[in-house]
Amino acid sequence: MSSHFRDEIIKDKGLTFSEKILSIKRVDSPGVRALAEDIIVASVDLSMATDGTGPLAIKVFNEMNAEKVWDSNKIVLNIDHTFPPSSEQIANLHKLMREFSIKYRIPLQEGNICHQYLLERYVVPGMLIAGADSHTTTHGALGAFAIGIGSSEAAAVWASGEIWLKVPKTIKIIFEGKLPKGVFAKDLALEVVKKLGANGANYKAIEYSGELIQELSISSRATLTNMAAEAGAKAAIIEADKKTLNYLKSTERKPMLLITSGKEADYEKILSINVEELSPRVAVPHKVDNVKPIEEVEGTPINQAFLGSCTNGRLEDLEAAAEILKGRKVKENVRFIVTPASKTVFNEALKNGILEVLMEAGAIITNPTCGACVGTHLGVLGDEEVCISSSNRNFIGRMGSKTSKVYLASPATVAASAIEGVITDPRRFL
């Protein structure tokens, strides 16, 4: 691909972000625009897998008789879903990943949730990321085109460095107004899923825009792009801005490409949301799009409150909880489990005294892991138990027993509920 074509695409007023980046990454017909609904082959800049998807990807890779990976520096293996291992079986899966990592000299990390780790160290604007995890959409928060893929497709990407895909149509979400007290990015994300529906963005890219986006932190942006997967989105995008570039500078990274949608781009749908009309939101069992204003579910008894996950386990999330819990106590007979999303988040929260506040309130602090969110360990629910969680899914059996119930909410709502022992409006404590 020529630099002239790349520059021409970047300036094109009629293309969406997705069309632009995939036109540039296209390898099957270099120099030809990739328009919505086109099926193309594109070069991948970064791929990843977890202990939930990596072992099968390794099995398929070996069955392909591939002699080598395309670029070991562009693959990251993550042991995060069940870490430390909770059983002999899981320990052996981790062992398999370590052996594959050593054989092909692929970076392997453990003790960080994959998406937080990649945000902190790898992702830059303009990347095409293909990750074997559905919430890979998270990385659109930094202006990347990031998609979730299956294990077998990950194996093919590792062998070839390329991926076959259809260029998605785009839905544009415009946030209008300023956030009211007690309303956070998670509440916005839940409102988007409610309005679109669980299948409303199937194989679509979601672009988030509006003045509010510029005010949101990188962490809050990541909450939005992460939750886009719950509407079926192929990718979720927030265009890079000064805040993005400052974040990259703090971690000594530089953009690969700075891309914005053209002013005349064709969107399948444009949805405007006046955030000033919102109250805290809660997703009610057993569907993520079954979203209610907190006023409709307040008072629901809980057994467990969970603060963590790739959606809301970042430093600002722990800070929001600590602000509410400082000087207060978790309700008797309620388990309040806090799982930082990465070692960096854990260490910062430790240095800042946030973990001390949470522990004094009665929280159980775990090592960084997916843990309770995926129902594997460190917070599994028993029969008929109810949990309010800052995570991203509330399907039947997601966090343990098939008779348990999971409500999804912001970290502030989770913390307030932990104090009262029932689902509670966080504005009472703010």
HUGI-V314258 format. One record per residue. N is the residue number from 1. RES is the residue in one small letter. PHI is phi in degrees with one decimal (* if undefined). Layout:
n:N res:RES phi:PHI
n:N res:RES phi:PHI
This chain:
n:1 res:m phi:*
n:2 res:s phi:-80.8
n:3 res:s phi:-66.7
n:4 res:h phi:-63.2
n:5 res:f phi:-64.3
n:6 res:r phi:-58.5
n:7 res:d phi:-64.4
n:8 res:e phi:-64.5
n:9 res:i phi:-66.1
n:10 res:i phi:-58.8
n:11 res:k phi:-87.1
n:12 res:d phi:-61.0
n:13 res:k phi:-79.5
n:14 res:g phi:-101.6
n:15 res:l phi:-109.2
n:16 res:t phi:-76.9
n:17 res:f phi:-53.1
n:18 res:s phi:-62.0
n:19 res:e phi:-64.3
n:20 res:k phi:-66.1
n:21 res:i phi:-67.2
n:22 res:l phi:-76.9
n:23 res:s phi:-64.3
n:24 res:i phi:-74.2
n:25 res:k phi:-82.9
n:26 res:r phi:-62.1
n:27 res:v phi:-121.7
n:28 res:d phi:-75.6
n:29 res:s phi:-140.2
n:30 res:p phi:-56.1
n:31 res:g phi:87.7
n:32 res:v phi:-110.7
n:33 res:r phi:-59.3
n:34 res:a phi:-102.5
n:35 res:l phi:-100.8
n:36 res:a phi:-49.9
n:37 res:e phi:85.4
n:38 res:d phi:-67.9
n:39 res:i phi:-102.3
n:40 res:i phi:-133.8
n:41 res:v phi:-116.1
n:42 res:a phi:-129.2
n:43 res:s phi:-82.7
n:44 res:v phi:-101.7
n:45 res:d phi:-97.3
n:46 res:l phi:-156.6
n:47 res:s phi:-132.0
n:48 res:m phi:-149.7
n:49 res:a phi:-149.7
n:50 res:t phi:-116.6
n:51 res:d phi:-71.5
n:52 res:g phi:-86.4
n:53 res:t phi:-124.2
n:54 res:g phi:-62.8
n:55 res:p phi:-57.1
n:56 res:l phi:-69.0
n:57 res:a phi:-61.2
n:58 res:i phi:-64.4
n:59 res:k phi:-59.2
n:60 res:v phi:-66.7
n:61 res:f phi:-58.0
n:62 res:n phi:-65.8
n:63 res:e phi:-68.8
n:64 res:m phi:-75.7
n:65 res:n phi:59.5
n:66 res:a phi:-67.3
n:67 res:e phi:-83.9
n:68 res:k phi:-159.7
n:69 res:v phi:-85.8
n:70 res:w phi:-66.8
n:71 res:d phi:-161.6
n:72 res:s phi:-64.2
n:73 res:n phi:-80.4
n:74 res:k phi:-111.2
n:75 res:i phi:-126.3
n:76 res:v phi:-130.2
n:77 res:l phi:-97.9
n:78 res:n phi:-126.1
n:79 res:i phi:-98.8
n:80 res:d phi:-142.5
n:81 res:h phi:-66.4
n:82 res:t phi:-134.8
n:83 res:f phi:-133.6
n:84 res:p phi:-61.5
n:85 res:p phi:-60.2
n:86 res:s phi:-97.4
n:87 res:s phi:-157.7
n:88 res:e phi:-61.2
n:89 res:q phi:-61.1
n:90 res:i phi:-65.3
n:91 res:a phi:-59.0
n:92 res:n phi:-70.5
n:93 res:l phi:-65.5
n:94 res:h phi:-63.5
n:95 res:k phi:-60.6
n:96 res:l phi:-59.4
n:97 res:m phi:-66.4
n:98 res:r phi:-63.3
n:99 res:e phi:-64.5
n:100 res:f phi:-66.2
n:101 res:s phi:-60.1
n:102 res:i phi:-66.9
n:103 res:k phi:-60.9
n:104 res:y phi:-107.2
n:105 res:r phi:56.2
n:106 res:i phi:-94.7
n:107 res:p phi:-58.2
n:108 res:l phi:-129.4
n:109 res:q phi:-125.3
n:110 res:e phi:-139.0
n:111 res:g phi:94.3
n:112 res:n phi:-139.3
n:113 res:i phi:-68.0
n:114 res:c phi:-51.2
n:115 res:h phi:-69.6
n:116 res:q phi:-67.4
n:117 res:y phi:-61.3
n:118 res:l phi:-66.7
n:119 res:l phi:-60.3
n:120 res:e phi:-74.1
n:121 res:r phi:-129.1
n:122 res:y phi:-117.6
n:123 res:v phi:-72.7
n:124 res:v phi:-137.5
n:125 res:p phi:-58.7
n:126 res:g phi:92.0
n:127 res:m phi:-78.0
n:128 res:l phi:-105.6
n:129 res:i phi:-113.3
n:130 res:a phi:-119.9
n:131 res:g phi:-115.1
n:132 res:a phi:-81.5
n:133 res:d phi:-165.2
n:134 res:s phi:-64.2
n:135 res:h phi:-91.5
n:136 res:t phi:-61.0
n:137 res:t phi:-54.6
n:138 res:t phi:-48.1
n:139 res:h phi:-74.9
n:140 res:g phi:-65.1
n:141 res:a phi:-61.7
n:142 res:l phi:-106.4
n:143 res:g phi:79.0
n:144 res:a phi:-103.8
n:145 res:f phi:-100.7
n:146 res:a phi:-124.1
n:147 res:i phi:-127.8
n:148 res:g phi:-88.8
n:149 res:i phi:-133.6
n:150 res:g phi:-85.6
n:151 res:s phi:-62.6
n:152 res:s phi:-66.0
n:153 res:e phi:-68.9
n:154 res:a phi:-60.7
n:155 res:a phi:-59.1
n:156 res:a phi:-66.3
n:157 res:v phi:-64.1
n:158 res:w phi:-61.2
n:159 res:a phi:-80.0
n:160 res:s phi:-113.1
n:161 res:g phi:77.5
n:162 res:e phi:-130.8
n:163 res:i phi:-142.6
n:164 res:w phi:-95.7
n:165 res:l phi:-158.9
n:166 res:k phi:-97.9
n:167 res:v phi:-70.8
n:168 res:p phi:-78.4
n:169 res:k phi:-71.2
n:170 res:t phi:-125.0
n:171 res:i phi:-107.2
n:172 res:k phi:-103.7
n:173 res:i phi:-108.0
n:174 res:i phi:-112.2
n:175 res:f phi:-92.2
n:176 res:e phi:-112.6
n:177 res:g phi:91.0
n:178 res:k phi:-113.6
n:179 res:l phi:-66.0
n:180 res:p phi:-71.0
n:181 res:k phi:-58.9
n:182 res:g phi:83.5
n:183 res:v phi:-111.7
n:184 res:f phi:-127.7
n:185 res:a phi:-56.6
n:186 res:k phi:-63.1
n:187 res:d phi:-66.0
n:188 res:l phi:-62.7
n:189 res:a phi:-60.9
n:190 res:l phi:-66.1
n:191 res:e phi:-65.0
n:192 res:v phi:-61.7
n:193 res:v phi:-62.7
n:194 res:k phi:-61.2
n:195 res:k phi:-70.9
n:196 res:l phi:-82.6
n:197 res:g phi:89.3
n:198 res:a phi:-61.8
n:199 res:n phi:-115.1
n:200 res:g phi:-70.4
n:201 res:a phi:-123.8
n:202 res:n phi:-53.1
n:203 res:y phi:53.5
n:204 res:k phi:-112.4
n:205 res:a phi:-92.5
n:206 res:i phi:-109.4
n:207 res:e phi:-106.0
n:208 res:y phi:-98.5
n:209 res:s phi:-148.2
n:210 res:g phi:109.9
n:211 res:e phi:-60.4
n:212 res:l phi:-60.3
n:213 res:i phi:-57.4
n:214 res:q phi:-64.9
n:215 res:e phi:-82.5
n:216 res:l phi:-72.1
n:217 res:s phi:-69.3
n:218 res:i phi:-60.7
n:219 res:s phi:-63.0
n:220 res:s phi:-66.4
n:221 res:r phi:-62.3
n:222 res:a phi:-65.2
n:223 res:t phi:-62.6
n:224 res:l phi:-64.8
n:225 res:t phi:-69.0
n:226 res:n phi:-62.6
n:227 res:m phi:-73.1
n:228 res:a phi:-59.0
n:229 res:a phi:-60.4
n:230 res:e phi:-75.5
n:231 res:a phi:-102.6
n:232 res:g phi:89.1
n:233 res:a phi:-62.3
n:234 res:k phi:-72.4
n:235 res:a phi:-149.4
n:236 res:a phi:-135.2
n:237 res:i phi:-131.0
n:238 res:i phi:-124.0
n:239 res:e phi:-63.3
n:240 res:a phi:-63.6
n:241 res:d phi:-137.8
n:242 res:k phi:-60.4
n:243 res:k phi:-63.8
n:244 res:t phi:-62.5
n:245 res:l phi:-65.1
n:246 res:n phi:-65.7
n:247 res:y phi:-63.0
n:248 res:l phi:-63.2
n:249 res:k phi:-60.8
n:250 res:s phi:-67.3
n:251 res:t phi:-117.6
n:252 res:e phi:57.4
n:253 res:r phi:-120.5
n:254 res:k phi:-127.2
n:255 res:p phi:-63.7
n:256 res:m phi:-84.7
n:257 res:l phi:-148.8
n:258 res:l phi:-107.3
n:259 res:i phi:-124.1
n:260 res:t phi:-131.7
n:261 res:s phi:-66.3
n:262 res:g phi:-69.8
n:263 res:k phi:-65.5
n:264 res:e phi:-109.1
n:265 res:a phi:-62.7
n:266 res:d phi:-95.9
n:267 res:y phi:-104.1
n:268 res:e phi:-68.2
n:269 res:k phi:-154.9
n:270 res:i phi:-122.7
n:271 res:l phi:-120.1
n:272 res:s phi:-102.6
n:273 res:i phi:-126.9
n:274 res:n phi:-84.3
n:275 res:v phi:-70.4
n:276 res:e phi:-69.0
n:277 res:e phi:-90.0
n:278 res:l phi:-89.0
n:279 res:s phi:-109.6
n:280 res:p phi:-52.9
n:281 res:r phi:-112.5
n:282 res:v phi:-137.3
n:283 res:a phi:-87.3
n:284 res:v phi:-95.3
n:285 res:p phi:-54.4
n:286 res:h phi:-118.2
n:287 res:k phi:-131.8
n:288 res:v phi:-68.3
n:289 res:d phi:-87.9
n:290 res:n phi:-87.3
n:291 res:v phi:-100.1
n:292 res:k phi:-124.7
n:293 res:p phi:-62.8
n:294 res:i phi:-60.3
n:295 res:e phi:-59.1
n:296 res:e phi:-84.7
n:297 res:v phi:-123.4
n:298 res:e phi:-55.2
n:299 res:g phi:96.3
n:300 res:t phi:-69.0
n:301 res:p phi:-65.4
n:302 res:i phi:-128.0
n:303 res:n phi:-105.6
n:304 res:q phi:-144.7
n:305 res:a phi:-123.6
n:306 res:f phi:-122.6
n:307 res:l phi:-117.2
n:308 res:g phi:167.8
n:309 res:s phi:88.9
n:310 res:c phi:-72.3
n:311 res:t phi:-86.8
n:312 res:n phi:-147.1
n:313 res:g phi:-115.8
n:314 res:r phi:-90.1
n:315 res:l phi:-57.6
n:316 res:e phi:-64.5
n:317 res:d phi:-70.8
n:318 res:l phi:-66.6
n:319 res:e phi:-63.6
n:320 res:a phi:-61.4
n:321 res:a phi:-68.3
n:322 res:a phi:-64.0
n:323 res:e phi:-59.6
n:324 res:i phi:-77.7
n:325 res:l phi:-86.1
n:326 res:k phi:-58.2
n:327 res:g phi:78.9
n:328 res:r phi:-121.7
n:329 res:k phi:-126.4
n:330 res:v phi:-67.1
n:331 res:k phi:-59.0
n:332 res:e phi:-56.7
n:333 res:n phi:73.1
n:334 res:v phi:-110.4
n:335 res:r phi:-88.6
n:336 res:f phi:-111.6
n:337 res:i phi:-104.3
n:338 res:v phi:-116.7
n:339 res:t phi:-125.7
n:340 res:p phi:-58.1
n:341 res:a phi:-78.5
n:342 res:s phi:-157.0
n:343 res:k phi:-64.5
n:344 res:t phi:-62.3
n:345 res:v phi:-61.8
n:346 res:f phi:-58.1
n:347 res:n phi:-65.6
n:348 res:e phi:-65.1
n:349 res:a phi:-65.9
n:350 res:l phi:-69.7
n:351 res:k phi:-65.3
n:352 res:n phi:-82.7
n:353 res:g phi:82.2
n:354 res:i phi:-67.9
n:355 res:l phi:-63.8
n:356 res:e phi:-62.9
n:357 res:v phi:-60.2
n:358 res:l phi:-66.2
n:359 res:m phi:-67.4
n:360 res:e phi:-63.1
n:361 res:a phi:-77.4
n:362 res:g phi:113.9
n:363 res:a phi:-74.3
n:364 res:i phi:-99.6
n:365 res:i phi:-98.1
n:366 res:t phi:-108.8
n:367 res:n phi:-69.0
n:368 res:p phi:-62.2
n:369 res:t phi:-173.3
n:370 res:c phi:-71.9
n:371 res:g phi:48.5
n:372 res:a phi:-60.7
n:373 res:c phi:-55.6
n:374 res:v phi:-100.0
n:375 res:g phi:69.0
n:376 res:t phi:-99.3
n:377 res:h phi:-171.9
n:378 res:l phi:54.6
n:379 res:g phi:137.6
n:380 res:v phi:-70.2
n:381 res:l phi:-88.6
n:382 res:g phi:-90.4
n:383 res:d phi:-57.1
n:384 res:e phi:67.6
n:385 res:e phi:-74.9
n:386 res:v phi:-121.0
n:387 res:c phi:-128.4
n:388 res:i phi:-105.3
n:389 res:s phi:-134.3
n:390 res:s phi:-88.8
n:391 res:s phi:-82.2
n:392 res:n phi:-118.5
n:393 res:r phi:-138.9
n:394 res:n phi:-133.6
n:395 res:f phi:-64.0
n:396 res:i phi:-58.6
n:397 res:g phi:77.2
n:398 res:r phi:-57.6
n:399 res:m phi:-110.6
n:400 res:g phi:146.2
n:401 res:s phi:-55.3
n:402 res:k phi:-70.4
n:403 res:t phi:-99.5
n:404 res:s phi:-81.0
n:405 res:k phi:-130.3
n:406 res:v phi:-123.9
n:407 res:y phi:-106.8
n:408 res:l phi:-105.0
n:409 res:a phi:-158.6
n:410 res:s phi:-74.2
n:411 res:p phi:-55.6
n:412 res:a phi:-65.9
n:413 res:t phi:-66.4
n:414 res:v phi:-61.2
n:415 res:a phi:-64.8
n:416 res:a phi:-61.8
n:417 res:s phi:-68.7
n:418 res:a phi:-63.2
n:419 res:i phi:-68.8
n:420 res:e phi:-88.8
n:421 res:g phi:79.8
n:422 res:v phi:-140.5
n:423 res:i phi:-60.2
n:424 res:t phi:-133.0
n:425 res:d phi:-69.1
n:426 res:p phi:-67.4
n:427 res:r phi:-64.4
n:428 res:r phi:-64.3
n:429 res:f phi:-111.9
n:430 res:l phi:-110.9
